[in-house]
Every structure is written in structure tokens, then in C-alpha cells.
Amino acid sequence: MGVRVSIFTFALLAAAEVARTSPSAVFWTAPAILLASMLIAWAAESAQFFIAQGFALAILAWLQTLPEFAVEAVLAWKQQVPLLLAGLTGALRLLTGLGWPMIYAVTAYFHRRRSGTPLRAIRLEHGHCVEVVGLMVPLVYISLVWFKRSLNLVDAAILIAIYIAYLVVLSKMPPEEAESVNELEIIPRTIVTSAPMVRNAMIAALFLAGGALIYFMADPFLGSLLAVSMVLGVPEFVFIQWVAPFVSEFPEKVSAFYWARTVDKSPMALMNMVSSNINQWTLLTAMLPVVYSMSKGAMTPITFDDQQSLELLMTLGQSAVGLMFLINMELAWWEATVLFVMWFVQFLFSPVSPGDSGLGFISRHIHEWITYTYLVWAGVEVIRMLVGQREPRAFRLFAEVWSTRVMKRAA
């Protein structure tokens, strides 16, 4: 049902144009987008309760980010290349730079309340090696996209194939401990415990209602954000990069934080975020040249200028650092801190106008400095792994999964 709703939504959005709305419209469009996200999140959480955890988290992460897909679809249809790159890179950097550290922070807080001791790291389950290695594959391919400074339909096909392969591997994993019905929030818990016909009807109704809200609100929501940015004197690029993804991804973060507070479910919460990284690097990125070409009426690549290339490279660098932090199947306290501080520094200077001195000078160069820092840090972590100072447990565990689950079942 979720797939049919999303296809229907995007088909309708393809005919939409960015509405010229007043700044005050943000006070009703933003809550409407939040409500749509919550409706879809409740439906997805209820539906994922009946399938295996890893596969469920991948589907859940995709469904939870449908509002982000909708906003990006509008921007791609309007051929707003700078803004669609702003939304894509902003959403991905929010997930890694804010989402991952907040998962750790919430878990650490409740761990200390429960045990009276500090939490040194979130340790992943063995099966989570699929998500960790699954993040590496699109990063390698997106590096090629960055190098050639364009995104086309061939890239879209390859990225979709990567995501399908990722889902196939996840589907072959053994069932893990399921989330208890009592741990669900009241609405999904009510749905799950209802009679099958009622349950299915409620899940379908939530998906349909959320999809309808996204269709009617994505366009005016985007228009209201552009109007607010103009009133405040903040560049449209900055507003679309941070405000739109924060609103559209908010329910996803709420779900993950809800799991993190249980402490025991913190690895699942972190993997929910990682799954979102993967589906946005693959499916969301793949959608852009498809909708863009439809709008152009011909197969047309999306090309990047210097600023867009830098934004993409910074996002790649951040994801590479995050990947290397998880390669030993844990996220330590200092790693979560590094991800947050480096994200927050560049976020803090985003609305500052570039200049030749003072804060303006820092604002002009901060993205380059942070990008270089990410890339150097990722390189250092690779060297540490090669000399044995960081154990690549994810690779070893994935090799076991591949030989015992994927190849064995294929034979």
C-alpha cells in the first residue's frame, strides 16, 4: 500500500508548481507536513511490526522520509538545481551530524539514569553489519557522481539497483528480537492489537491520509519557506537546506529517539537513521534526474556548479567519517561528539553572509575547511584500520552473512 501511495503522490507532484504563498502560510503548511509525516510514521511502525527487523527498518526509514521525497520532487520538477541539492545535502547532513549524535545522547542520558554509569559507546548487533556495509556502497558510487559533476538516468538506475540489492540481503537475514507491542506508542499499539481487518484498514487509511496531505501541502510548504527566507533576508539555499529537511524528518527522529530511550533498542534506533542515509543516497538521489528529465521532456542530466559540488563533497566526507566510525560496529561517545561539533560549526555559519573579514571571512571558507577536515579524518581512519588500530568488524561479519545467508540460500 505504501508503495502505491508514494507512486501516486509523486505522479501528482510532477504536475505541481511551487506556489507563491505568503510567509504566514508556514504556520499551517509546516504543521500539516508534520502531521503527514506522523500519519505515515504510525502506519509504517504498525506495518513493520509484522516483518523482520532489518528489512522493516529499511522500509520504515523510506516511508518516514516521504515528505522529504515530495519536496525534492517539486524542486526537481521546477528544475531548481541549487535548491534540490540544498535539500538533499542538508537532509543527509542532518541525519549524520545531528541524528546520530542525538541517538547517542538520548541513550547515554537514560543509561545513566538506569545504571548510574556513563555510556561509553552504542554497540551494534552482528546483523547490523549489513546496514554499515550497505552505507559504503552508495558512498563509493556517489563519489563517481561528484567526480563527473553530473547526475543522470544511468546513475539513477545504478543507485536503485544498489538499494534493491541492499533490500535483498536484508531479506535473507534471520529474524531478530521483535519490538514488544507494549513498547509502541499508543496509536501504533492500538492498530497492531486490533482485529486484522480493522488493523489493515487503519494502516491503509493512515498511508492515504498522509499521502494526500503531502500532495496538497508540499508545494505551498515549499513556497512559504521561500517567502519566509526572503522576509528574513536568509538565502533560499540555506533555508531549504536546513528548515525543510528538519520539518520533514522530524517524526523519523522522534521514532528513533523513542527507541533510544529504552537503551536496549539504541542499536535499532541508530540503524533506523543509517537506513535513512542509505535510502536518501540511493532512492532520493535517483529520483532527482528522473523527475528532472520528465520536466525537461528529454533525458537530461543534472549538472553541478562549484558550490553544489562542494556541498556534495562535504556531505560525502561527513558520511565517510560516520561510516569509518561504525566500521568496528560501535559508535563511541567521542565519535558522536565529533560528528555533532563539525556539523554544528558549519550549520552555525550557514546564514552568515560571506565577506572579506571577521565572521564573513569564516563563512566564506568554513565549508571548504570542514570538507577538508572530513576527508583528512576519513583518510586517517582508513589508515588506522589498515594498521590494525581500528578493527573492521563490519566487513568480517558481512563476509559471514554473505557466505552463510546469501550464497547458501542462492545455492
C-alpha positions in Angstrom: 0.0 0.0 0.0 2.8 2.4 0.9 4.5 1.9 -2.5 1.2 2.6 -4.4 0.6 5.7 -2.3 4.1 7.1 -2.9 3.9 6.5 -6.7 0.5 8.2 -6.8 1.9 11.1 -4.8 4.9 11.7 -6.9 2.9 11.4 -10.1 0.6 14.2 -8.9 3.5 16.2 -7.6 5.1 16.1 -11.0 2.3 18.4 -12.3 2.6 20.8 -9.4 4.4 24.2 -9.4 5.9 25.9 -6.5 3.1 28.1 -5.1 3.6 31.8 -4.4 2.4 31.9 -0.8 2.8 34.4 1.9 5.3 33.9 4.8 2.4 33.3 7.2 1.5 30.2 5.3 4.4 28.4 7.0 2.3 28.4 10.2 -0.2 26.0 8.6 1.8 24.2 6.0 4.6 23.2 8.3 2.2 21.6 10.9 0.4 19.9 8.0 3.7 18.4 6.8 4.5 17.3 10.3 1.1 15.7 10.6 1.5 13.9 7.3 4.9 12.6 8.5 3.4 11.4 11.8 0.5 9.6 10.0 2.9 7.8 7.7 5.3 7.0 10.6 2.4 5.5 12.6 1.3 3.4 9.6 4.8 2.3 8.9 5.6 1.4 12.5 2.5 -0.7 12.6 3.2 -2.4 9.3 6.9 -3.1 10.1 5.8 -4.9 13.2 4.9 -8.0 11.1 8.2 -8.3 9.2 11.9 -8.9 10.1 13.7 -6.1 11.8 16.5 -5.2 9.3 14.1 -5.3 6.3 11.5 -3.5 8.3 13.8 -0.7 9.3 14.8 -0.1 5.7 11.2 0.2 4.6 10.3 2.2 7.7 13.1 4.6 7.0 11.9 5.1 3.4 8.3 5.6 4.3 9.2 8.1 7.1 11.1 10.3 4.6 8.3 10.5 2.0 7.8 14.2 2.8 11.4 14.9 2.0 11.0 12.9 -1.3 7.9 15.1 -2.1 9.7 18.4 -1.5 12.6 17.2 -3.6 10.3 16.1 -6.4 8.7 19.6 -6.6 12.2 21.2 -6.7 13.3 18.7 -9.4 10.2 19.3 -11.5 10.8 23.1 -11.3 14.4 22.5 -12.3 15.7 24.3 -9.2 19.0 22.5 -9.2 20.7 24.6 -6.5 17.7 24.2 -4.1 17.3 20.5 -4.8 21.0 19.9 -4.0 20.5 22.0 -0.9 17.6 19.8 0.3 19.4 16.6 -0.5 22.7 17.5 1.2 21.0 19.2 4.1 18.8 16.2 4.8 21.8 13.8 4.7 24.0 16.0 6.9 21.2 16.4 9.5 20.8 12.7 9.7 24.5 12.1 10.4 25.6 15.3 12.1 22.5 15.7 14.3 20.5 12.5 14.2 23.3 10.0 15.1 24.8 12.1 17.9 21.3 12.7 19.4 20.6 8.9 19.4 23.8 8.5 21.5 22.9 11.5 23.7 19.4 10.2 24.5 20.7 6.7 25.1 23.5 7.9 27.3 21.1 10.0 29.4 18.7 7.1 30.1 21.6 4.7 30.6 23.0 6.9 33.4 19.5 7.3 34.9 19.1 3.5 34.9 22.6 2.3 35.9 24.3 5.4 37.3 27.3 4.8 35.0 28.3 6.6 31.8 27.7 5.1 28.4 31.0 4.7 26.5 29.5 3.5 23.2 26.4 2.2 21.4 27.4 -1.3 20.4 25.6 -2.7 17.3 24.2 -6.2 16.8 26.0 -8.6 14.5 23.2 -8.4 11.9 23.7 -4.6 11.6 26.8 -5.2 9.6 24.5 -5.2 6.5 23.5 -1.6 7.2 27.1 -0.5 7.8 28.4 -2.1 4.6 25.2 -1.1 2.8 26.1 2.6 3.5 29.6 2.2 2.0 28.4 1.1 -1.5 26.3 4.2 -2.4 29.1 6.4 -1.0 31.6 4.9 -3.4 29.2 5.4 -6.3 28.2 8.9 -5.3 31.9 9.7 -5.3 31.9 9.0 -9.0 28.9 11.2 -9.4 30.8 14.0 -7.7 33.8 13.5 -9.8 31.9 13.8 -13.1 29.8 16.6 -11.7 26.6 15.3 -13.0 23.7 13.0 -12.2 21.8 11.2 -15.0 19.3 8.4 -15.6 22.1 5.8 -15.8 23.2 6.9 -12.3 19.6 6.6 -11.2 19.3 3.1 -12.4 22.5 2.0 -10.7 21.5 3.7 -7.4 18.1 1.9 -7.5 19.9 -1.4 -8.2 22.1 -0.8 -5.2 19.1 -0.2 -3.0 17.4 -3.3 -4.3 20.5 -5.4 -3.6 20.6 -4.0 -0.1 17.0 -5.0 0.5 17.6 -8.5 -0.9 20.5 -9.0 1.5 18.4 -7.7 4.4 15.5 -10.0 3.5 17.8 -13.0 3.9 18.8 -12.1 7.5 17.3 -14.2 10.3 14.5 -12.6 12.4 15.8 -10.7 15.4 14.1 -9.9 18.6 11.0 -8.0 17.8 9.9 -4.8 19.4 7.3 -5.5 22.1 3.8 -4.4 21.4 3.9 -2.6 24.8 6.9 -0.5 23.6 4.9 1.0 20.8 3.3 4.4 21.1 -0.4 4.4 21.8 -1.6 4.9 18.2 0.5 2.2 16.5 -0.1 -0.1 19.6 -3.8 0.3 19.1 -3.5 -0.5 15.5 -1.3 -3.6 16.0 -3.6 -5.0 18.6 -6.8 -4.5 16.6 -8.5 -7.2 14.6 -6.8 -8.0 11.2 -9.4 -6.3 9.0 -9.5 -3.2 11.2 -5.8 -3.1 11.5 -5.2 -3.3 7.7 -7.9 -0.6 7.1 -6.3 1.7 9.7 -2.9 1.3 8.2 -4.2 1.9 4.7 -6.2 5.0 5.9 -3.1 6.5 7.6 -1.0 6.0 4.5 -3.7 7.5 2.3 -4.3 10.5 4.6 -0.5 11.1 4.9 0.0 10.9 1.2 -2.9 13.2 0.5 -1.5 15.8 2.9 1.9 15.6 1.3 0.4 16.1 -2.1 -1.6 19.2 -1.1 1.0 20.7 1.3 4.4 20.0 -0.2 4.0 22.8 -2.8 2.7 25.6 -0.5 5.0 24.5 2.2 8.0 25.0 -0.1 6.6 28.3 -1.3 6.1 29.5 2.3 9.7 28.6 3.2 11.0 30.6 0.2 8.8 33.6 1.3 10.0 33.4 4.9 13.6 33.3 3.7 13.0 36.4 1.6 11.5 38.3 4.6 14.3 37.3 7.0 17.0 38.0 4.4 18.3 34.4 4.7 19.5 32.9 1.4 16.9 30.4 -0.1 19.7 27.8 -0.3 20.2 27.9 3.5 16.5 27.8 4.3 15.8 24.8 2.0 19.0 23.1 3.2 18.1 23.1 6.9 14.5 24.1 7.7 12.7 21.8 5.1 14.6 18.6 6.0 14.3 19.3 9.7 10.5 19.5 9.5 10.1 16.6 7.0 12.4 14.3 9.0 11.2 15.3 12.5 8.8 12.3 13.0 11.6 9.9 12.0 13.9 11.4 14.7 11.0 11.1 17.2 10.6 7.4 16.5 14.4 6.8 16.7 14.7 8.8 20.0 11.8 6.8 21.4 13.7 3.6 20.8 17.0 5.2 22.1 15.4 6.0 25.5 14.9 2.3 26.1 18.7 1.9 25.9 18.4 -1.7 24.7 16.9 -0.6 21.5 19.5 2.1 20.8 21.3 0.0 18.1 18.0 -0.3 16.3 17.4 3.4 16.6 20.8 4.1 15.2 20.2 1.7 12.3 16.9 3.4 11.6 19.0 6.6 10.9 21.6 4.7 8.9 18.8 3.1 6.8 17.6 6.6 6.1 21.1 7.6 5.0 21.1 4.7 2.6 17.7 5.3 1.1 18.4 9.0 0.6 21.8 8.4 -1.0 20.1 5.9 -3.4 16.4 6.3 -3.9 16.1 10.0 -3.2 19.2 10.8 -5.3 17.9 8.5 -8.1 14.5 10.2 -8.2 16.0 13.6 -8.9 17.2 13.0 -12.5 14.1 11.1 -13.3 11.7 13.9 -12.3 14.1 16.5 -13.8 14.2 14.7 -17.2 10.4 14.4 -17.1 10.2 18.2 -16.5 12.6 18.8 -19.4 10.8 16.4 -21.7 14.0 14.6 -22.6 16.8 12.6 -20.9 18.7 15.5 -19.3 21.5 15.2 -16.7 21.6 17.4 -13.6 25.0 19.2 -13.6 26.7 20.8 -10.6 28.5 24.1 -10.3 31.4 24.7 -7.9 29.2 25.4 -4.9 27.0 22.4 -5.4 30.0 20.2 -5.9 31.4 21.4 -2.7 28.2 20.8 -0.8 28.1 17.3 -2.2 31.7 16.6 -1.4 31.2 17.9 2.2 28.2 15.6 2.6 30.2 12.7 1.2 33.1 13.5 3.6 30.8 13.6 6.6 29.2 10.2 5.6 32.6 8.7 5.1 33.7 9.7 8.6 30.5 8.3 10.0 31.0 5.1 8.2 34.5 4.7 9.5 33.3 5.3 13.0 30.8 2.4 12.6 33.2 0.0 10.9 34.1 -1.5 14.2 30.3 -2.0 14.9 30.0 0.7 17.6 29.6 4.4 18.0 31.7 5.8 20.8 30.9 8.9 22.8 33.8 10.9 21.3 32.8 9.9 17.8 29.2 11.1 18.3 30.7 14.3 19.7 32.9 14.9 16.7 30.0 14.3 14.3 27.9 16.9 16.1 30.5 19.5 16.6 31.7 19.5 13.0 28.0 19.6 11.8 27.1 22.4 14.2 30.1 24.6 13.2 29.2 24.7 9.5 25.5 25.0 10.4 26.2 27.9 12.6 27.9 29.9 9.9 25.4 28.9 7.1 23.2 32.1 7.4 26.2 34.4 7.8 26.9 36.4 4.6 30.3 35.7 3.2 32.8 38.6 3.4 36.5 39.5 3.4 36.9 39.8 7.2 35.7 38.6 10.5 32.7 36.3 10.6 32.2 36.9 6.9 35.6 35.5 6.1 35.0 32.4 8.1 31.6 32.0 6.5 33.2 32.2 3.0 35.6 29.4 3.8 34.0 27.3 6.5 32.5 24.8 4.1 35.9 24.2 2.5 37.7 23.9 5.8 35.1 21.4 7.2 35.1 19.4 3.9 38.9 19.1 4.1 38.7 18.1 7.7 36.2 15.4 7.0 38.2 14.0 4.1 41.5 14.0 6.1 39.8 12.5 9.1 38.3 9.7 7.0 41.7 9.1 5.5 43.2 8.8 8.9 40.6 6.3 10.0 41.2 4.2 6.9 45.0 4.2 7.8 44.1 3.3 11.4 42.0 0.4 10.1 44.8 -0.8 7.7 47.4 -0.8 10.5 45.1 -2.6 13.0 44.2 0.3 15.3 40.5 0.1 14.2 39.0 -3.3 13.8 36.9 -3.6 10.6 34.4 -6.0 12.3 31.6 -4.9 9.9 33.5 -6.4 6.9 34.2 -9.6 8.7 30.7 -10.1 9.9 29.3 -9.2 6.5 31.5 -11.8 4.9 30.0 -14.3 7.2 26.5 -13.1 6.4 27.2 -13.3 2.7 28.6 -16.8 2.8 26.0 -18.3 5.2 22.9 -16.4 4.2 23.1 -15.0 0.7 25.3 -17.6 -1.1 24.0 -20.6 0.8 20.4 -19.7 0.1 21.2 -18.9 -3.6 22.7 -22.4 -3.9 
